Amino acid sequence: MRAANEGFDSATLRHSSTQQTTSSIKKGLAMIHTVRTSVRGCATPRASAPRKLQTVLAVCGALAVLMCSVLPASITSRNIVIAAVAQELISGEWTAEFDPNKVDEVRMTFHRRTERGDNNMSNTDIPLAELQGLTRTQAFSKSAPVDFRIAREAGTFTHEGYFREGKGSGQWRLSLNENFISALRSRGYHNLGEERLLAAAMHDLTTKFIEDLKSAGYDRPPFDELVGARIFKVTPEFIKEIASLGYERLPLQELIQARIFRVDAAFAREVQEMGFGRQPLQKLVAMRIHKITPEFIREMRSLGYGNLPIDKLTALRIHGVTKEFLAGIKAEGFDRISADDAVQLRIFKVDGDYIRRMKARGFTDLTLDQLVQLRIHNAVK
């Protein structure tokens, strides 16, 4: 019954709207007919100029009524907003420098003052081929004025300034693309400010990329995550590859973090082959952050820490337990040092040198725990 009522209401509203529009059109046409009759009446040599002017204005008014009746207000207002945003220029200053190790790539830095009055700076590497109007010869000249463009789907950057020996600076302007803004709106991204639209243009966010993510199961993620996915190349291929190891339907933010810290399928397989099984993606990210590499794991195993879980290996790495540190402790007669003891010794700076100094002062039979207590309470000056 509710669905039927909803359908009835919807149909009634459409019918009512159509009737109102038809009625308004008829009124507008009637007004124009009346005005045309008046025009004929005043189209004589004796008709006064003011009367003619009033008649013309009346015709314009009638036409305005007719146009407003035919076009829905929501459409006209929306198009006006989109056009206003697209026509607004975003501007700032730029600097650029060629990387000696990357012949065909330029590191661009964009400076601008934000809508809130803050100073903002963004860096991005751009292939030289995308800088339309700039050549390598110009960039490495003694001093050359330059004028080049960067065309993106979100808008076009124009740059003016100078280059000298591979370094440049000047002013930039961004002209936004009205069609791109409309495409974002149709996908649910409304009322995006300058900062987000600038980020979309700077990092070359495209509607194809948005659709690719949608096809991979990520429909309408937060806009900032969308840009982050573009920056760090969270592609459908990467999503499929990581899913093949059991990491399916993960939040997009986790996939972005994985990309930032270089957690890929190869690393995940390597961890599994080291005997740790399938770890949560966040734990793999933590391993990358703290550099728990296969080499480090093999080194710790060679020192007697054979079957430690990842958390304890992480603690060893964080606190700087190294082969040299353990060798210094063992040289003072402590052959068996647990992973927990090694971490505690490192935290309180009890190393081989400290143990030797304590022995020189007569503390020759202390345990590792006692040495730690001496250090904590600074009992020996």
C-alpha positions in Angstrom: 0.0 0.0 0.0 2.9 2.4 0.9 4.6 1.8 -2.4 1.3 2.4 -4.3 0.8 5.6 -2.4 4.4 6.7 -3.1 3.9 6.0 -6.8 0.6 7.9 -6.8 2.2 10.8 -5.0 5.1 10.9 -7.4 2.7 10.7 -10.4 0.5 13.4 -8.9 3.5 15.7 -8.4 4.7 15.2 -11.9 1.2 15.9 -13.3 0.8 18.9 -11.1 4.2 20.2 -12.2 3.3 19.7 -15.9 0.0 21.5 -15.4 1.8 24.4 -13.7 4.4 24.6 -16.5 1.7 24.4 -19.2 -0.4 27.1 -17.5 2.7 29.4 -17.1 3.6 28.9 -20.8 0.0 29.8 -21.8 0.1 32.9 -19.6 3.5 34.0 -21.1 2.2 33.5 -24.6 -1.0 35.4 -23.8 1.1 38.3 -22.4 3.2 38.3 -25.6 0.1 38.4 -27.8 -1.3 41.3 -25.8 1.9 43.2 -26.0 2.2 42.5 -29.8 -1.3 44.0 -30.2 -0.1 47.0 -28.2 3.0 47.4 -30.4 0.8 47.5 -33.5 -1.3 50.1 -31.9 1.7 52.3 -31.1 3.5 51.7 -34.4 2.4 55.1 -35.9 4.3 58.3 -36.4 2.3 59.9 -33.6 3.3 57.2 -31.0 5.5 58.6 -28.4 9.0 57.1 -27.8 8.4 56.4 -24.1 5.3 54.4 -25.0 7.3 52.3 -27.5 10.0 51.7 -24.9 7.5 50.6 -22.3 6.0 48.2 -24.8 9.4 46.7 -25.7 10.2 46.2 -22.0 6.8 44.5 -21.6 7.7 42.0 -24.4 11.1 41.2 -22.6 9.3 40.7 -19.3 6.8 38.3 -20.9 9.7 36.3 -22.5 11.4 36.1 -19.1 8.3 34.7 -17.6 8.1 32.1 -20.3 11.7 31.0 -20.0 11.5 30.7 -16.2 8.4 28.7 -16.6 10.0 26.2 -18.9 13.4 25.8 -17.1 13.3 24.2 -13.6 14.9 26.5 -11.0 17.1 23.7 -9.7 18.8 23.2 -13.0 19.4 26.9 -13.7 20.8 27.6 -10.3 23.0 24.5 -10.4 24.5 25.4 -13.7 25.1 29.0 -12.6 27.1 27.6 -9.5 29.1 25.2 -11.6 29.9 27.9 -14.1 31.0 30.4 -11.4 33.3 27.8 -9.8 34.8 26.8 -13.1 35.5 30.4 -14.2 37.2 31.2 -11.0 41.0 31.2 -11.4 43.2 29.7 -8.7 46.7 31.1 -8.7 50.0 31.1 -6.9 53.7 30.8 -7.3 55.8 27.9 -8.6 59.3 26.7 -8.4 60.8 23.8 -10.4 64.1 21.8 -10.5 65.3 19.0 -12.7 66.4 15.9 -10.8 70.0 14.9 -12.0 69.0 11.3 -11.8 65.8 11.7 -13.8 66.5 13.3 -17.1 62.9 13.6 -18.3 61.2 14.5 -15.0 60.7 17.8 -13.2 60.0 18.4 -9.5 57.3 21.1 -9.4 56.5 22.9 -6.2 53.2 24.9 -6.0 52.9 27.7 -3.5 49.6 29.5 -2.8 47.6 31.3 -0.1 44.5 29.3 0.8 41.0 30.5 1.2 41.6 30.8 5.0 44.8 32.8 4.5 47.2 30.0 5.2 50.3 29.4 3.1 50.2 26.1 1.3 52.9 24.2 -0.5 52.6 21.0 -2.6 55.2 19.0 -4.5 54.8 16.7 -7.4 57.0 15.1 -10.0 55.9 15.7 -13.6 57.3 14.3 -16.8 58.9 16.9 -19.0 56.6 15.8 -21.9 53.6 17.1 -20.0 54.9 20.6 -19.6 53.6 21.9 -22.9 55.7 24.7 -24.3 58.8 24.0 -22.2 62.0 22.4 -23.6 65.0 21.0 -21.8 67.1 23.6 -23.8 65.1 26.4 -22.3 65.3 25.0 -18.8 69.1 24.7 -18.8 69.8 28.0 -20.5 71.6 30.8 -18.8 68.3 32.7 -18.3 65.2 32.1 -20.4 61.6 33.5 -20.0 59.1 30.6 -20.2 55.4 30.2 -20.8 54.1 26.6 -20.5 50.9 24.7 -19.7 49.9 21.5 -17.9 46.6 20.1 -19.1 44.6 17.9 -16.8 41.0 16.7 -17.0 40.3 18.8 -13.8 41.7 22.0 -15.4 44.6 23.6 -17.1 47.6 25.2 -15.4 49.4 28.1 -17.1 52.9 29.0 -16.0 54.9 32.2 -16.6 58.4 32.8 -15.3 62.0 32.1 -15.9 64.4 29.1 -16.0 68.1 29.1 -15.4 70.4 26.1 -15.4 67.7 23.6 -14.6 65.9 25.7 -12.0 62.8 27.8 -12.5 60.2 30.0 -10.8 57.3 32.2 -11.6 53.5 32.5 -11.3 50.8 29.9 -12.1 47.1 30.0 -12.7 44.6 27.1 -12.8 41.5 27.4 -15.0 39.0 24.7 -13.8 37.1 22.5 -16.2 33.4 22.9 -15.9 32.7 19.4 -17.3 35.0 17.8 -14.8 33.2 19.5 -11.9 29.8 18.4 -13.3 31.1 14.8 -13.6 32.1 14.9 -9.9 28.7 16.2 -8.9 27.0 13.4 -10.8 29.1 10.9 -8.8 28.1 12.4 -5.5 31.0 14.9 -4.9 29.3 18.2 -4.2 30.5 21.6 -3.0 34.2 20.9 -3.3 36.3 23.9 -2.3 39.4 25.3 -4.0 41.9 23.1 -2.2 40.2 19.8 -3.2 39.8 20.9 -6.8 43.4 22.1 -7.0 44.5 18.7 -5.6 42.4 16.9 -8.2 44.1 18.9 -11.0 47.6 18.7 -9.5 47.6 14.9 -9.1 45.7 14.3 -12.3 42.5 12.8 -10.9 40.4 11.6 -13.8 36.8 10.3 -14.2 38.3 7.1 -15.6 40.3 6.5 -12.4 37.1 7.1 -10.3 35.2 4.6 -12.5 38.1 2.1 -12.2 38.0 2.2 -8.4 34.2 1.8 -8.6 34.6 -1.3 -10.7 37.1 -2.6 -8.1 34.4 -2.2 -5.4 35.1 1.3 -4.1 32.1 3.4 -5.1 32.1 7.0 -3.8 34.9 6.9 -1.2 35.6 10.1 0.6 37.1 12.6 -1.9 40.4 13.0 0.0 40.9 9.2 -0.1 40.1 9.3 -3.8 43.0 11.8 -4.3 45.2 9.8 -2.0 44.5 6.6 -4.0 45.5 8.5 -7.2 48.7 9.9 -5.7 49.9 6.5 -4.4 48.6 4.5 -7.3 46.0 2.3 -5.7 45.0 0.8 -9.0 42.6 -2.0 -9.8 45.7 -4.1 -10.6 47.2 -3.5 -7.1 43.8 -4.2 -5.4 43.4 -7.5 -7.3 47.0 -8.5 -6.6 46.7 -7.9 -2.9 43.3 -9.6 -2.8 44.9 -12.7 -4.3 46.7 -13.2 -1.0 43.5 -13.0 1.1 43.4 -9.2 1.6 39.9 -8.6 0.2 37.4 -5.8 0.8 39.8 -3.7 2.8 39.1 -0.1 3.5 40.6 2.2 0.9 42.6 4.0 3.5 44.4 0.8 4.4 45.3 0.2 0.8 46.7 3.7 0.6 48.8 3.1 3.7 50.0 -0.2 2.2 51.1 1.7 -0.9 52.8 4.5 1.1 55.0 2.0 2.9 55.6 -0.3 0.0 53.6 -3.3 1.2 52.8 -5.3 -1.9 52.1 -8.9 -2.8 55.8 -9.7 -3.1 56.5 -8.5 0.5 53.4 -10.3 1.8 54.6 -13.5 0.2 58.1 -13.1 1.6 56.7 -12.7 5.1 54.6 -15.9 4.7 57.6 -17.8 3.4 59.5 -16.7 6.6 57.0 -18.8 8.5 54.6 -16.1 9.8 51.6 -17.1 7.8 49.1 -14.5 6.6 49.5 -11.4 8.8 46.9 -8.5 9.0 47.8 -5.8 6.5 48.3 -3.3 9.3 50.9 -5.5 10.8 52.7 -5.7 7.5 52.6 -1.9 7.3 54.2 -1.8 10.8 56.9 -4.2 9.7 57.7 -1.9 6.8 57.7 1.2 9.1 60.1 -0.4 11.5 62.2 -2.1 8.8 61.5 -5.7 9.9 63.0 -7.0 6.8 63.8 -10.7 5.9 67.5 -9.8 6.4 66.8 -8.5 9.9 64.8 -11.6 10.7 67.5 -13.9 9.5 70.1 -12.0 11.5 68.0 -12.3 14.7 67.5 -16.0 14.1 71.3 -16.5 13.7 71.7 -14.9 17.2 69.4 -17.4 18.8 66.0 -15.7 18.4 64.6 -18.4 16.3 60.8 -18.4 16.6 60.0 -14.9 17.8 56.6 -13.4 16.9 56.6 -10.3 14.8 55.7 -8.1 17.8 58.9 -9.1 19.6 61.0 -8.7 16.5 59.6 -5.2 16.2 60.5 -4.4 19.8 64.1 -5.6 19.1 64.3 -3.3 16.1 62.7 -0.3 17.7 65.1 -0.4 20.7 68.2 -1.0 18.6 69.1 -4.5 19.6 71.9 -5.3 17.1 74.4 -8.1 16.6 77.2 -5.8 18.0 75.2 -4.9 21.1 74.5 -8.5 22.0 78.2 -9.4 21.3 79.3 -6.8 23.9 76.9 -8.3 26.5 78.0 -11.8 25.8 81.7 -10.9 26.0 81.1 -10.0 29.7 79.9 -13.6 30.4 76.2 -13.4 29.7 75.6 -16.0 27.1 71.8 -16.4 27.4 70.0 -13.2 26.8 66.2 -13.5 26.1 64.6 -11.1 23.7 62.8 -9.4 26.6 66.1 -9.0 28.5 67.8 -7.6 25.4 65.1 -4.9 25.0 65.2 -4.0 28.7 69.0 -3.7 28.6 68.8 -1.4 25.6 66.0 0.8 27.2 68.2 1.4 30.3 71.5 1.7 28.5 73.1 -1.3 30.1 75.7 -2.4 27.5 79.1 -4.2 27.5 80.9 -1.0 28.5 78.7 -0.3 31.5 79.1 -3.9 32.7 82.9 -3.6 32.5 82.8 -0.3 34.5 80.7 -2.0 37.2 83.1 -4.9 37.4 86.0 -2.5 37.8 84.2 -1.1 40.8 83.8 -4.5 42.4 80.4 -5.5 41.2 81.5 -8.8 39.6 78.6 -11.2 40.4 75.6 -9.2 39.5 72.7 -10.5 37.3 71.4 -8.6 34.4 68.3 -7.6 36.4 70.6 -6.2 39.2 72.7 -4.3 36.7 69.5 -2.8 35.3 68.4 -1.7 38.9 71.8 -0.1 39.4 71.4 1.9 36.3 67.8 2.9 37.0 68.6 4.2 40.5 72.0 5.5 39.5 73.4 3.8 42.6 77.0 4.0 41.3 78.3 7.3 40.2 
